[in-house]
Amino acid sequence: MVKSIKGVGSLFDRPPPTPAETLARLTAQAAAGTLSIQDIPGCEIAKRAMEIAAIGNHTAALMGETDTDRHLLGLLAIAFHQSGVPVTMVSPADAPEVAVYCAIPDVDFMLPPPAERTASHTARIAATKPRVADLHVDHPARQLLDEGKLHGVIDEAGAARVVRVAHTIAAMDGARMTIRRHVAEALTYVYPYADGAPPADFLPISTAPRDGTLVKLAAFDAKGQLEASVEMRWKADARNPLFPGVVGFWVTPDFPGPHSFTWNESDPDAAPTHWRPVRTN
């Protein structure tokens, strides 16, 4: 009896697998052709995105912050394929309709197997695919798209991609109309620029015009990942109570309207880093 209790106790004392050990196991399963969606720990946002892409026949890109993230996300794409629901994966530079950028915490690797089994994913995809259609987009949803275009989050081509993805999300809801929350979720998958260096047409913020010309501002991190992008103009006398004593801000075209906002170039943690002229086509 005592030996049995000690034996059980040793199971609880065993350390959880490291990310490297988990990746090695999953990679071996992928090589054997037996990797399934339920084998991938965590990554729930990426799984949702892949399911949307599979249902709507959308191109997809999964991007990670670290090599470990990218390895696990690559295995997730393989898992969908080996589970019988292939998704067309493309480079971020190829304007995917569904794109997700994930920073996966180590805790994801220690999670138990997901409660939702692979069969649930595949059954939902098979049942929803025939329902995807071009639905009517209601007025609040159109307003959200217009706001995205106004603030430079998306252009016309991006808006068309968002609508297509929103139709898929509506079909997954069993809705008869594409509404604002469908568009809001679809907007989270927009990622207009590729991994790596900022696009060549973006110039350092120090060279941006300060004469009130509307430009596209962007903030890229040290790895060239886009963090924010907004159409704004420089206003030398603009003020923001959040930054007392600072005069002169980048402002949105509707400034000083109730939904307008400013961007502080002197903010060390969140300043714009690049700009380019606004495209008119």
ZARO-442939 format. One record per atom (N, C-alpha, C): residue in three letters; z negated, x, y. Coordinates in steps of 0.1 Angstrom, whole numbers, plus 2048, in hexadecimal, padded with zeros to 3 digits. Example, Ala and Ser with C-alpha at 12.3 -4.5 7.8 and 13.67 -1.06 7.14 Angstrom:
% ZARO-442939
ALA7B28847C7;ALA7B287B7D3;ALA7B28847DF;SER7B98807EA;SER7B98897F5;SER7B1881800;
//
This chain:
% ZARO-442939
MET8008087F4;MET800800800;MET80080980C;VAL7F781380D;VAL7F781C818;VAL80482381B;LYS809828810;LYS81682F811;LYS821826816;SER821819812;SER82B810817;SER82980E826;ILE81D80C82B;ILE81B80B839;ILE81F817841;LYS81C82383C;LYS82182F843;LYS83082F843;GLY83682B838;GLY84482B837;GLY84B822842;VAL844816843;VAL84980D84E;VAL84781385B;GLY83B81985D;GLY83881F86A;GLY84282A86E;SER847831864;SER85083C867;SER85D83786C;LEU86182B868;LEU86D82586D;LEU86C82287C;PHE86081E881;PHE85E81B88F;PHE85D828897;ASP859833890;ASP85783F897;ASP864847899;ARG86E842891;ARG87B849892;ARG8828478A0;PRO8868528A6;PRO88C8508B4;PRO8998498B3;PRO89C8418BE;PRO8A983A8BE;PRO8B48448BE;PRO8C08408BA;PRO8CC8498BA;PRO8CF84D8C9;THR8D38598CA;THR8D885E8D7;THR8E68588DA;PRO8EA8588E7;PRO8F88538EA;PRO90285B8E2;ALA9008688E0;ALA90A8708D9;ALA90A86C8CA;GLU8FF8698C4;GLU8FF8648B6;GLU9058578B5;THR90384E8BF;THR9098408BE;THR9188428C0;LEU91D84A8C9;LEU92B84C8CB;LEU9328528BE;ALA92B85B8B8;ALA9308618AC;ALA9328578A1;ARG92884E89F;ARG929844895;ARG93483A898;LEU9358368A4;LEU94082C8A8;LEU94D8328A7;THR94E83F8AA;THR95B8468A9;THR96084789B;ALA956849892;ALA95984A884;ALA95E83C87F;GLN958832883;GLN95C824880;GLN96A821885;ALA96D826891;ALA97A823897;ALA98582B88E;ALA98183788A;ALA98B83F882;ALA98D838875;ALA983831870;ALA98582B863;ALA98B81D864;GLY98D818871;GLY99380B873;GLY98A800871;THR97D802872;THR9737F886F;THR96A7F487C;LEU96E7F9887;LEU9667F7893;LEU9697E9898;SER95E7E189B;SER95F7D38A0;SER9587D28AD;ILE95A7C78B4;ILE9547C58C1;ILE9457C58C1;GLN93F7BF8B6;GLN9317BE8B5;GLN92A7CC8B3;ASP9327D68AF;ASP92C7E38AD;ASP9297EB8BA;ILE9307E68C5;ILE92E7ED8D1;ILE9217E98D8;PRO9187F28DB;PRO90C7ED8E2;PRO90E7EB8F1;GLY9077E18F6;GLY9077DE904;GLY9167DA909;CYS9197DF915;CYS9277DE91A;CYS92B7CF91C;GLU9217C791F;GLU9257B891F;GLU92F7B592A;ILE92E7BB935;ILE9387B8940;ILE9467BD93B;ALA9477C8935;ALA9547CD930;ALA9597C4925;LYS9507BF91D;LYS9557B6912;LYS95A7A9918;ARG9537A4922;ARG958798928;ARG96679A92E;ALA9687A6935;ALA9757A993B;ALA9807AA930;MET97D7B1925;MET9867B291B;MET98A7A5915;GLU98079C913;GLU98378F90E;GLU98C787917;ILE98A788924;ILE99278192E;ILE9A178792D;ALA9A279492C;ALA9AF79A92B;ALA9B679691E;ALA9AF795913;ALA9B5791906;ALA9BA782907;ILE9B277A90D;ILE9B576B90E;ILE9C2769917;GLY9C2770922;GLY9CC76D92C;GLY9D877792B;ASN9D8780921;ASN9E378A920;ASN9E479292C;HIS9D8796932;HIS9D879E93E;HIS9D77AD93A;THR9DD7B6942;THR9DB7C4940;THR9CD7C7944;ALA9C77D293F;ALA9B97D5941;ALA9B77E4942;ALA9AD7E894A;ALA9A87F694B;ALA9997F694B;LEU9937FF943;LEU985800942;LEU98280F947;MET97A80F952;MET97781C958;MET96881F958;GLY96482B954;GLY95682F953;GLY95283A95D;GLU94683B960;GLU94184596A;GLU940853963;THR93C853956;THR93B86094F;THR944861943;ASP94586C93D;ASP94D86E931;ASP947865926;THR93A864925;THR93485B91B;THR93884C91E;ASP93784892A;ASP93C83A92D;ASP94A838929;ARG95384192C;ARG961840929;ARG96484091A;HIS95C848913;HIS95D848904;HIS95983B8FE;LEU94E835903;LEU9498288FD;LEU95381D901;LEU95881D90D;LEU962813911;LEU96F81490A;GLY973820907;GLY97F8228FF;GLY97D81D8F1;LEU97181F8EB;LEU96E8198DE;LEU96E80A8DE;LEU9698048EA;LEU9697F68EB;LEU9787F08EA;ALA9817F78F1;ALA98F7F38F0;ALA9947F38E2;ILE9907FE8DB;ILE9947FF8CD;ILE98E7F48C4;ALA9817F18C7;ALA97B7E78C0;ALA9827D98C1;PHE9867D68CD;PHE98E7C98CF;PHE99B7CA8C6;HIS9A27D58C7;HIS9AE7D68BF;HIS9AB7D58B0;GLN9A17DC8AB;GLN99E7DB89D;GLN9987CE899;SER9937C68A2;SER98E7B989F;SER9997AE8A0;GLY9A67B38A2;GLY9B17A98A2;GLY9B47A38B0;VAL9AF7A88BB;VAL9B27A38C8;VAL9B57AF8D1;PRO9C17B48CF;PRO9C57C08D8;PRO9C77BC8E6;VAL9C47C58EF;VAL9C57C38FD;VAL9CE7CE902;THR9D77CB90B;THR9E07D6911;THR9D87DE91B;MET9D57EA918;MET9CE7F3920;MET9D77FB929;VAL9D57FD936;VAL9DD80493E;VAL9D580E947;SER9DB81794E;SER9D481F958;SER9D0817964;PRO9C581B96A;PRO9C1814977;PRO9CC814981;ALA9D481F981;ALA9DF82098B;ALA9EA816988;ASP9EA80F97D;ASP9F580697A;ASP9F17F797D;ALA9E77F6986;ALA9E37E998C;ALA9E07DF980;PRO9D67E2978;PRO9D27D996E;PRO9CD7CC974;GLU9CF7C196C;GLU9CA7B4971;GLU9BB7B396F;VAL9B57B9965;VAL9A77B9962;VAL9A27C7961;ALA99A7CB96B;ALA9957D996B;ALA9867D996D;VAL97F7E1965;VAL9707E2966;VAL96C7F0967;TYR9637F3970;TYR95D800972;TYR94F7FF96D;CYS94B807963;CYS93E80695D;CYS93681395D;ALA92A812961;ALA92181D95F;ALA917819955;ILE91881E948;ILE91081893D;ILE90382093B;PRO8F881993D;PRO8EB82093C;PRO8E882492D;ASP8E182F92C;ASP8DD83491E;ASP8D6829916;VAL8CF82091D;VAL8C8815915;VAL8D280C90D;ASP8DE80B912;ASP8E880390A;ASP8EA8098FC;PHE8E98168FB;PHE8EB81C8EE;PHE8DF8198E4;MET8D48158EA;MET8C88128E1;MET8C78038DF;LEU8D07FB8E4;LEU8CF7ED8E2;LEU8D27E98D3;PRO8CC7DE8CE;PRO8CF7DA8C1;PRO8DD7D48C1;PRO8E37D28B5;PRO8F07CC8B5;PRO8F17BF8BD;PRO8FC7BC8C4;PRO8FD7B08CC;PRO8FB7A48C4;ALA8F479A8CA;ALA8F278D8C3;ALA8FF7868C0;GLU9097888C9;GLU9167818C7;GLU91F7898BE;ARG9237838B3;ARG92B78A8A9;ARG93978B8AD;THR9417948A7;THR94F7958AA;THR9567888A8;ALA95378189D;ALA95A77489A;ALA95976B8A6;SER94E76B8AD;SER94D7628B9;SER9577658C4;HIS9587738C6;HIS9627778D0;HIS9707738CC;THR9747768C0;THR9817738BB;THR9847648BB;ALA97A75C8B7;ALA97D74E8B6;ALA97E7488C4;ARG97774D8CE;ARG9787488DB;ARG98574C8E1;ILE9897588DF;ILE99675C8E4;ILE9A27548DE;ALA9A17528D1;ALA9AC74A8CA;ALA9AC73B8CF;ALA9A07368D2;ALA99F7288D6;ALA9A47268E5;THR9A17308ED;THR9A472F8FB;THR9B27328FF;LYS9B873C8F8;LYS9C67408FC;LYS9D07358FF;PRO9D072B8F6;PRO9DA7208F9;PRO9D7718906;ARG9CB71990B;ARG9C7710916;ARG9CA717924;VAL9CE724923;VAL9D072B930;VAL9DD725937;ALA9DC721943;ALA9E771C94A;ALA9E571E959;ASP9F071C961;ASP9EF71D970;ASP9E9710975;LEU9DC711978;LEU9D570597C;LEU9D570498C;HIS9D16F9991;HIS9D06F89A0;HIS9C47009A4;VAL9C67079AF;VAL9BB70F9B5;VAL9B57079C0;ASP9A87039C0;ASP9A36FA9CA;ASP9A17029D7;HIS99E6FA9E1;HIS99D6FF9EF;HIS99270A9F1;PRO9867089EC;PRO97C7139ED;PRO9817209E6;ALA98771F9DB;ALA98C72B9D4;ALA9977329DD;ARG9A072A9E3;ARG9AA72F9EC;ARG9A47369F8;GLN9997309FD;GLN992737A08;GLN98D744A04;LEU9877459F8;LEU9827529F4;LEU98D75C9F3;LEU9987599ED;LEU9A47629ED;LEU9A87669FB;ASP9A875DA04;ASP9AC760A12;ASP9A276AA18;GLU995768A15;GLU98B771A1A;GLU98D77FA15;GLY991780A08;GLY99378DA02;GLY99F794A08;LYS9A978CA0B;LYS9B5792A12;LYS9B2796A20;LEU9AA78EA27;LEU9A6791A35;LEU99E79EA36;HIS9957A0A2D;HIS98D7ACA2D;HIS9927B8A25;GLY99F7B6A21;GLY9A57C2A1A;GLY9A17C5A0C;VAL99A7BBA06;VAL9957BE9F8;VAL9A27BD9EF;ILE9AB7B49F2;ILE9B77B29EA;ILE9C37B09F3;ASP9CF7B39EE;ASP9DB7B09F6;ASP9E17A49EF;GLU9EE7A09F2;GLU9F47959EC;GLU9F67979DD;ALA9FB7A39D9;ALA9FD7A59CB;ALA9EF7A59C4;GLY9E57AA9CA;GLY9D87A99C4;GLY9D379B9C2;ALA9D57939CD;ALA9D17859CC;ALA9D877E9C1;ALA9E57819BE;ALA9EC77A9B3;ALA9E677E9A6;ARG9E278B9A5;ARG9DB78F998;ARG9CE788997;VAL9C67869A2;VAL9B97809A1;VAL9BB77199C;VAL9C576A9A2;VAL9C775C99E;VAL9CB75B98F;ARG9D376498A;ARG9D676497C;ARG9CA765973;VAL9C176F977;VAL9B577196F;VAL9AB765971;ALA9AB76097D;ALA9A275497F;ALA9A7748977;HIS9B4746975;HIS9B873C96C;HIS9B373D95E;THR9B374A959;THR9AE74D94C;THR99F74994B;ILE99774D955;ILE98974A955;ILE98773B955;ALA98F73495D;ALA98E72595D;ALA99072094F;ALA99A725948;ALA99D72093B;ALA992723932;MET98B72E933;MET97F73192B;MET97472892E;ASP97372293A;ASP96971893D;ASP96D70A939;GLY97A709935;GLY97F6FB931;GLY9816F393E;ALA9846F9949;ALA9856F2956;ALA9946EE958;ARG9956E3960;ARG9A26DE963;ARG9A86E3970;MET99F6EB977;MET9A36F0984;MET99D6FE986;THR9A370798D;THR99E71498F;THR99671399C;ILE98971699B;ILE9807149A7;ILE97A7219AC;ARG9727209B6;ARG96D72C9BD;ARG9677369B4;ARG95E7329AB;ARG95773B9A2;ARG960742999;HIS96B73C995;HIS97574398C;HIS97C74E994;VAL97F74B9A0;VAL9857559A9;VAL97B7609AC;ALA96F75D9AE;ALA9647679B1;ALA9637709A6;GLU96376B999;GLU96177598E;GLU96E77D98D;ALA97A77798F;ALA98677E98E;ALA98778A998;LEU9817879A4;LEU9817929AE;LEU97979E9AA;THR96F79C9A1;THR9677A899D;THR96F7B1994;TYR97B7AD98F;TYR9837B6986;TYR98E7BD98E;VAL98F7BA99B;VAL9997C19A3;VAL9957CF9A5;TYR99E7D99A2;TYR99B7E79A4;TYR9A97ED9A8;PRO9AC7EE9B5;PRO9B97F29B9;PRO9BD8009B9;TYR9B48099B7;TYR9B88179B7;TYR9B481F9AA;ALA9BB82A9A7;ALA9B983199B;ALA9AD83A99B;ASP9A883E98F;ASP99F84998E;ASP9A4856995;GLY99B85E999;GLY99F86B99E;GLY99F86B9AE;ALA9A88739B3;ALA9A88759C2;ALA9AD8689C9;PRO9A88669D5;PRO9AD85A9DC;PRO9BC85A9DD;PRO9C384F9DE;PRO9D284E9DF;PRO9D68579EB;ALA9E285C9E9;ALA9E88669F3;ALA9E985FA01;ASP9EB852A02;ASP9ED84CA0F;ASP9E084AA16;PHE9D584DA10;PHE9C884CA18;PHE9C585AA1E;LEU9C1859A2B;LEU9BE865A33;LEU9AF866A36;PRO9AA872A39;PRO99C873A3D;PRO99886AA48;ILE98C864A48;ILE98885BA52;ILE988861A60;SER98686EA61;SER986875A6E;SER993873A76;THR99E870A6E;THR9AB86FA75;THR9AF861A78;ALA9A6857A76;ALA9A9849A78;ALA9AB846A87;PRO9B483DA8A;PRO9B5839A99;PRO9A9832A9E;ARG9A6834AAA;ARG99A82EAB0;ARG99E825ABC;ASP9AB820ABB;ASP9B0818AC7;ASP9B0809AC4;GLY9A9804ABA;GLY9A97F6AB6;GLY9B37F2AAC;THR9BB7FCAA7;THR9C57F9A9D;THR9BF7F5A90;LEU9C47EAA89;LEU9BE7E6A7C;LEU9C37F0A72;VAL9BA7F5A6A;VAL9BD7FFA5F;VAL9B57FBA53;LYS9B9801A47;LYS9B27FEA3B;LYS9A880AA39;LEU99B807A3A;LEU991811A37;LEU98D811A28;ALA98981CA24;ALA98481DA16;ALA979827A14;ALA971825A0B;ALA96682FA07;ALA9698339F9;PHE96B8409F7;PHE96C8469E9;PHE96184F9E6;ASP95C84F9DA;ASP9518589D6;ASP9568659D3;ALA94D86E9CF;ALA95187C9CC;ALA95B87E9C1;LYS95C8749B8;LYS9668749AD;LYS97386D9B1;GLY9748689BD;GLY9808619C1;GLY9808539BD;GLN97584D9B9;GLN97483F9B5;GLN9738379C2;LEU97A82C9C3;LEU9798249CF;LEU96C81C9CE;GLU96581C9D9;GLU9588149DA;GLU95A8089E3;ALA9628099ED;ALA9647FD9F6;ALA9717FF9FD;SER9787F4A01;SER9847F5A09;SER9857E8A11;VAL9877EAA1E;VAL9877DFA28;VAL9907E2A33;GLU9977D7A38;GLU99F7D9A44;GLU9967D7A50;MET9967E1A59;MET98E7E1A65;MET9947E8A70;ARG98E7E7A7C;ARG9937EEA88;ARG9877F4A8F;TRP9897FEA97;TRP97E805A9E;TRP97B7FDAAB;LYS96E7FBAAD;LYS96A7F4ABA;LYS95F7FDAC0;ALA963803ACB;ALA95A80EAD0;ALA94D808AD5;ASP94C7FBADA;ASP9407F6ADF;ASP9397EDAD5;ALA93D7ECAC9;ALA9367E4ABF;ALA9287E9ABC;ARG91F7DFAB9;ARG9127E3AB6;ARG90E7DBAA9;ASN9047E0AA2;ASN8FE7D9A97;ASN8EF7DBA97;PRO8E77D0A97;PRO8D97D2A98;PRO8D37D9A8C;LEU8DA7DAA81;LEU8D57E2A76;LEU8D57F1A79;PHE8DD7F5A83;PHE8DE803A87;PHE8DB805A96;PRO8CE803A9A;PRO8CB804AA8;PRO8CF811AAE;GLY8D4811ABA;GLY8D881DAC1;GLY8E6821ABE;VAL8ED81CAB3;VAL8FA820AB0;VAL904817AB7;VAL90D81CABE;VAL918815AC5;VAL92581AAC0;GLY92E810ABC;GLY93B813AB6;GLY93B812AA7;PHE942808AA2;PHE943805A94;PHE951801A90;TRP954803A84;TRP9607FCA7E;TRP95C7EEA7C;VAL9657E4A80;VAL9627D6A7F;VAL96D7CFA78;THR96A7C4A71;THR9757BCA6B;THR97C7B4A76;PRO9887AFA73;PRO9907A9A7D;PRO98A79CA83;ASP981796A7C;ASP97B78AA82;ASP96E78DA8A;PHE96B799A8C;PHE95F79DA94;PHE960798AA2;PRO955792AA7;PRO948791AA2;PRO945783A9C;GLY94D77EA94;GLY94C771A8D;GLY940771A84;PRO93C765A7F;PRO930764A77;PRO93176BA69;HIS93E76DA64;HIS93F773A57;HIS945781A58;SER945787A65;SER94A794A67;SER94079FA63;PHE9447ABA61;PHE93A7B6A5F;PHE9407C3A64;THR9377CCA65;THR93A7DAA6B;THR9387E4A60;TRP93E7F0A63;TRP93D7FBA5A;TRP939807A62;ASN92E80DA5F;ASN928818A67;ASN92D825A62;GLU93582CA6A;GLU93B839A65;GLU931844A64;SER925842A6B;SER91B84CA6B;SER91184AA60;ASP912840A58;ASP90983DA4E;ASP90B847A42;PRO901850A40;PRO90485BA36;PRO905856A27;ASP90084AA25;ASP901845A17;ASP90D83BA14;ALA913836A1F;ALA91D82BA1C;ALA92782BA27;ALA92C837A2B;ALA936837A36;ALA944837A30;PRO94E832A37;PRO95C833A33;PRO960841A32;THR968845A29;THR96C853A27;THR97B855A2A;HIS98384AA29;HIS99284BA2B;HIS99783FA32;TRP9A4840A36;TRP9AB834A3C;TRP9BA836A39;ARG9C182BA3B;ARG9CF82BA3B;ARG9D481FA43;PRO9E181FA48;PRO9E6814A4F;PRO9E6807A46;VAL9E57FCA4D;VAL9E67EFA46;VAL9F47EDA42;ARG9F67E9A35;ARGA047E7A30;ARGA087D8A34;THRA147D7A37;THRA197CAA3C;THRA227C4A32;ASNA257CAA26;ASNA2D7C4A1C;ASNA267C5A0E;
//
